[in-house]
Amino acid sequence: MSFLTGRTRVCGIIGDPIEHTMSPAMHNAAFETLGLDYIYLPFRVRREELQNAIAGMRALNIVGLNVTIPHKVDVIPLLDKLDPLAEGMGAVNTIVNDNGVLIGCNTDAPGFLQTLRSRGIEPEGKKIVILGAGGAAKGIAFILARAGARLVILNRTASKAGGLASQIAQLYGKSLKAMESSEGNLAEALDGADVLVNTTSVGMVPDVGQTPVPAGLLKPGMTVFDIVYNPRETRLLREAKAAGARAIDGLDMLVWQGALAFEKWTGREAPFEIMKQAAVKALASEK
């Protein structure tokens, strides 16, 4: 990285915890590759300090911030504007400082969609089953509904799945199924499904022996997308491959959401492969 100057522009990420974020590795590699006088820093921000942190963004003229757990919803009232997707989802993962006007955006959901499309999968008309109804599921369900997919949402708590389904139906005028994630319901939902998306943390480090779907329900011709990226090959993806299904891990989604944020801050096309290589290296160094 080139040395810092009085003109160096600052970006970063706020969250708690923040120690294991891949974002500084990805963004700083991209800045260096393109010769941009920017730096990206991680900031641990506790819930009670969020308001001060956003005031600090204004005061220090920080160009952009990524926002991660637990601040994606709580940050909204502290911003000046929201883009339509962030407003519809009620979640922000990227802030753009446009000459003192703080704009909340969401690149998580478009990052997911970009990953699907980069594999030649166009969601329109496809039956897509989503496991989970938390923040990640919400963004993915919103963007898939907007892209014309036929959705089924399963969650351990049926009422939470139903609540998300109602939100999407209200916004897009589409009816969709919502069910408790029992084995019987999983079997019903996966019958004829084109894509299965796991948005839960089941199978993530350290619980790598777990899977949200019995192997017998995975079929050839199905695409299984697990948004977990540590480990890159979860038990779900391993068993999907063994069943003849197509497997997509969560790393590309992580990199795409970062790349889309990078483009908002710099106005330059993000060097996706450079950012991905940096993320892979950072993941490997954690082991």
C-alpha positions as CSV (number, residue, x, y, z in Angstrom):
1,M,0.0,0.0,0.0
2,S,1.3,3.5,-0.8
3,F,2.0,5.8,2.1
4,L,-0.8,8.0,3.5
5,T,-1.1,11.6,2.6
6,G,-3.2,14.6,3.5
7,R,-5.4,13.7,0.5
8,T,-5.9,10.0,1.5
9,R,-9.6,9.3,1.6
10,V,-10.9,7.0,4.4
11,C,-13.5,4.2,4.2
12,G,-14.2,1.5,6.7
13,I,-16.5,-0.9,8.5
14,I,-18.4,-0.6,11.8
15,G,-19.6,-3.5,13.8
16,D,-19.2,-5.5,17.0
17,P,-17.4,-7.9,16.9
18,I,-15.2,-6.8,14.0
19,E,-12.0,-8.8,14.4
20,H,-12.7,-11.4,11.7
21,T,-13.9,-9.1,8.9
22,M,-12.5,-9.8,5.4
23,S,-13.4,-6.3,4.2
24,P,-10.1,-4.5,4.9
25,A,-8.1,-7.1,3.0
26,M,-10.5,-6.9,0.0
27,H,-10.8,-3.1,-0.2
28,N,-7.2,-2.3,0.4
29,A,-6.1,-4.7,-2.3
30,A,-8.6,-3.1,-4.7
31,F,-7.4,0.4,-3.8
32,E,-3.8,-0.6,-4.3
33,T,-4.5,-2.4,-7.6
34,L,-6.2,0.7,-9.1
35,G,-3.7,3.2,-7.6
36,L,-6.4,5.0,-5.5
37,D,-5.3,7.1,-2.6
38,Y,-7.8,5.5,-0.2
39,I,-7.5,3.4,2.9
40,Y,-10.1,1.0,4.5
41,L,-10.2,0.5,8.3
42,P,-12.2,-1.7,10.7
43,F,-13.9,0.2,13.6
44,R,-15.3,-1.7,16.5
45,V,-18.5,0.2,17.5
46,R,-20.6,-0.9,20.4
47,R,-24.4,-0.4,20.2
48,E,-24.4,2.5,22.7
49,E,-21.7,4.3,20.6
50,L,-23.4,4.0,17.2
51,Q,-24.8,7.6,17.2
52,N,-21.3,9.0,18.1
53,A,-19.7,6.9,15.4
54,I,-22.0,8.3,12.7
55,A,-21.4,11.8,13.9
56,G,-17.7,11.0,13.7
57,M,-18.2,9.9,10.1
58,R,-19.6,13.3,9.3
59,A,-17.0,15.2,11.3
60,L,-14.0,13.3,9.9
61,N,-15.4,13.3,6.3
62,I,-15.1,9.5,6.1
63,V,-16.1,8.7,2.5
64,G,-17.9,5.5,3.1
65,L,-18.7,2.8,5.7
66,N,-19.8,-0.7,5.6
67,V,-22.2,-1.6,8.4
68,T,-22.3,-5.1,9.9
69,I,-23.9,-6.8,12.9
70,P,-25.5,-5.4,15.1
71,H,-26.0,-2.0,13.4
72,K,-27.8,-2.7,10.1
73,V,-31.2,-1.6,11.3
74,D,-30.3,0.8,14.2
75,V,-28.2,3.0,11.9
76,I,-31.2,4.0,9.7
77,P,-32.6,6.9,11.8
78,L,-29.1,8.4,11.9
79,L,-28.8,8.8,8.1
80,D,-30.1,11.5,5.8
81,K,-31.5,9.3,3.0
82,L,-32.0,5.7,2.0
83,D,-31.8,4.1,-1.4
84,P,-35.1,2.3,-2.4
85,L,-33.8,-1.2,-1.7
86,A,-32.5,-0.3,1.8
87,E,-35.7,1.5,2.5
88,G,-37.8,-1.5,1.4
89,M,-35.7,-4.0,3.3
90,G,-35.3,-1.9,6.4
91,A,-31.5,-2.7,6.5
92,V,-28.4,-0.8,5.6
93,N,-24.9,-2.4,5.0
94,T,-23.3,0.5,3.2
95,I,-23.2,4.3,3.8
96,V,-22.1,6.8,1.2
97,N,-21.0,10.2,2.4
98,D,-22.1,12.5,-0.5
99,N,-20.6,15.9,0.5
100,G,-22.0,15.6,4.0
101,V,-25.2,13.9,3.1
102,L,-25.2,10.3,4.4
103,I,-27.0,7.9,2.2
104,G,-27.8,4.4,3.4
105,C,-27.6,1.6,0.8
106,N,-27.8,-2.2,0.7
107,T,-25.3,-4.1,-1.4
108,D,-25.9,-7.5,0.5
109,A,-28.9,-8.4,-1.6
110,P,-27.6,-7.2,-5.0
111,G,-24.4,-9.1,-4.1
112,F,-26.4,-12.3,-3.8
113,L,-28.2,-11.7,-7.0
114,Q,-25.0,-10.8,-8.9
115,T,-23.5,-14.1,-7.7
116,L,-26.5,-16.1,-9.1
117,R,-26.4,-14.3,-12.4
118,S,-22.6,-14.7,-12.7
119,R,-23.3,-18.5,-12.7
120,G,-25.9,-18.1,-15.4
121,I,-28.9,-18.4,-13.2
122,E,-31.7,-15.9,-13.8
123,P,-34.3,-16.0,-11.0
124,E,-37.3,-15.0,-13.0
125,G,-39.9,-17.8,-12.9
126,K,-37.6,-20.1,-10.9
127,K,-38.9,-21.9,-7.7
128,I,-36.5,-20.8,-5.0
129,V,-36.6,-22.2,-1.4
130,I,-35.1,-19.9,1.3
131,L,-34.0,-21.4,4.7
132,G,-34.2,-18.8,7.4
133,A,-36.1,-15.6,8.0
134,G,-33.5,-13.3,9.6
135,G,-31.7,-10.3,8.2
136,A,-29.9,-12.1,5.4
137,A,-33.0,-14.0,4.4
138,K,-35.0,-10.8,4.3
139,G,-32.6,-9.1,1.8
140,I,-32.3,-12.2,-0.4
141,A,-36.1,-12.7,-0.4
142,F,-36.7,-9.0,-1.3
143,I,-34.3,-9.0,-4.2
144,L,-35.5,-12.4,-5.5
145,A,-39.1,-11.4,-5.4
146,R,-38.3,-8.2,-7.3
147,A,-36.5,-10.3,-9.9
148,G,-39.6,-12.4,-10.4
149,A,-38.8,-15.7,-8.5
150,R,-41.4,-17.9,-7.0
151,L,-40.4,-18.1,-3.3
152,V,-40.9,-20.5,-0.5
153,I,-39.6,-19.5,3.0
154,L,-38.9,-22.0,5.7
155,N,-37.9,-21.1,9.3
156,R,-37.7,-22.8,12.6
157,T,-40.4,-20.4,13.8
158,A,-43.2,-20.5,11.3
159,S,-44.6,-17.1,12.4
160,K,-41.3,-15.4,11.5
161,A,-41.4,-16.9,8.0
162,G,-45.0,-15.8,7.7
163,G,-44.1,-12.3,8.7
164,L,-41.4,-12.0,6.1
165,A,-43.7,-13.5,3.4
166,S,-46.4,-10.9,4.3
167,Q,-43.9,-8.0,4.0
168,I,-42.8,-9.2,0.5
169,A,-46.4,-9.8,-0.6
170,Q,-47.3,-6.3,0.5
171,L,-44.4,-4.7,-1.3
172,Y,-44.5,-6.7,-4.5
173,G,-48.1,-8.0,-4.7
174,K,-46.9,-11.6,-4.8
175,S,-48.2,-14.4,-2.7
176,L,-45.6,-16.8,-1.4
177,K,-45.5,-19.8,0.8
178,A,-44.1,-19.7,4.4
179,M,-43.6,-22.8,6.5
180,E,-41.9,-24.2,9.6
181,S,-38.7,-25.9,8.6
182,S,-39.7,-29.5,9.5
183,E,-38.4,-32.4,7.5
184,G,-41.8,-33.0,6.0
185,N,-42.1,-29.3,4.9
186,L,-38.6,-29.3,3.5
187,A,-39.5,-32.3,1.4
188,E,-42.6,-30.6,0.1
189,A,-40.8,-27.3,-0.6
190,L,-37.9,-28.9,-2.4
191,D,-40.1,-30.9,-4.7
192,G,-39.5,-29.3,-8.1
193,A,-37.3,-26.5,-6.6
194,D,-34.7,-24.9,-8.9
195,V,-32.6,-23.3,-6.2
196,L,-32.2,-23.8,-2.4
197,V,-30.6,-21.0,-0.4
198,N,-29.4,-21.5,3.1
199,T,-29.3,-18.1,5.0
200,T,-29.0,-19.7,8.4
201,S,-25.7,-20.1,10.3
202,V,-26.1,-23.9,10.4
203,G,-22.8,-25.5,9.2
204,M,-20.7,-22.4,9.9
205,V,-17.5,-22.6,12.0
206,P,-17.3,-24.1,14.6
207,D,-20.4,-26.3,13.9
208,V,-19.1,-27.7,10.7
209,G,-20.7,-31.1,11.2
210,Q,-24.3,-29.7,11.0
211,T,-26.6,-29.3,8.0
212,P,-30.0,-27.7,7.7
213,V,-31.2,-30.2,5.1
214,P,-31.1,-34.0,5.1
215,A,-28.9,-35.3,2.3
216,G,-31.8,-37.4,0.9
217,L,-33.7,-34.3,-0.1
218,L,-31.0,-32.9,-2.4
219,K,-31.5,-33.8,-6.0
220,P,-29.5,-33.6,-9.3
221,G,-30.3,-30.5,-11.3
222,M,-30.9,-28.4,-8.2
223,T,-28.6,-25.4,-7.3
224,V,-27.7,-25.2,-3.6
225,F,-26.4,-21.8,-2.5
226,D,-25.1,-21.7,1.1
227,I,-24.3,-18.1,2.0
228,V,-21.9,-19.3,4.7
229,Y,-18.3,-18.7,3.6
230,N,-16.4,-20.2,6.6
231,P,-15.9,-23.0,5.8
232,R,-16.2,-22.5,2.1
233,E,-17.5,-26.0,1.6
234,T,-20.1,-26.7,4.3
235,R,-21.6,-30.1,4.9
236,L,-24.7,-29.0,3.0
237,L,-22.6,-28.1,-0.1
238,R,-20.6,-31.3,0.2
239,E,-23.7,-33.4,0.3
240,A,-25.3,-31.3,-2.6
241,K,-22.3,-32.2,-4.8
242,A,-22.6,-35.9,-3.9
243,A,-26.3,-35.8,-4.9
244,G,-25.4,-34.3,-8.3
245,A,-26.6,-30.8,-7.4
246,R,-24.8,-27.6,-8.3
247,A,-23.1,-26.0,-5.2
248,I,-22.3,-22.3,-4.7
249,D,-20.5,-21.1,-1.5
250,G,-20.9,-17.8,0.2
251,L,-17.6,-16.2,-0.7
252,D,-18.6,-14.6,-4.0
253,M,-21.6,-13.0,-2.3
254,L,-19.3,-11.5,0.3
255,V,-16.9,-10.2,-2.4
256,W,-19.8,-8.9,-4.6
257,Q,-21.4,-6.9,-1.8
258,G,-17.9,-5.4,-1.1
259,A,-17.3,-4.7,-4.8
260,L,-20.7,-2.9,-5.2
261,A,-19.9,-0.7,-2.1
262,F,-16.4,0.0,-3.6
263,E,-18.1,1.3,-6.8
264,K,-20.4,3.5,-4.9
265,W,-17.5,5.1,-2.9
266,T,-15.0,5.5,-5.7
267,G,-17.0,5.6,-9.0
268,R,-14.6,3.0,-10.4
269,E,-15.3,-0.5,-11.5
270,A,-14.2,-2.9,-8.7
271,P,-11.4,-5.4,-9.5
272,F,-13.6,-8.4,-8.4
273,E,-10.9,-11.1,-8.8
274,I,-8.3,-9.1,-6.9
275,M,-10.8,-8.7,-4.0
276,K,-11.7,-12.4,-4.1
277,Q,-8.1,-13.4,-4.0
278,A,-7.5,-11.1,-1.0
279,A,-10.6,-12.6,0.8
280,V,-9.4,-16.2,0.2
281,K,-5.9,-15.3,1.6
282,A,-7.5,-13.6,4.6
283,L,-9.7,-16.7,5.3
284,A,-6.7,-19.0,5.0
285,S,-4.7,-16.9,7.5
286,E,-7.4,-17.4,10.1
287,K,-6.9,-21.2,10.2
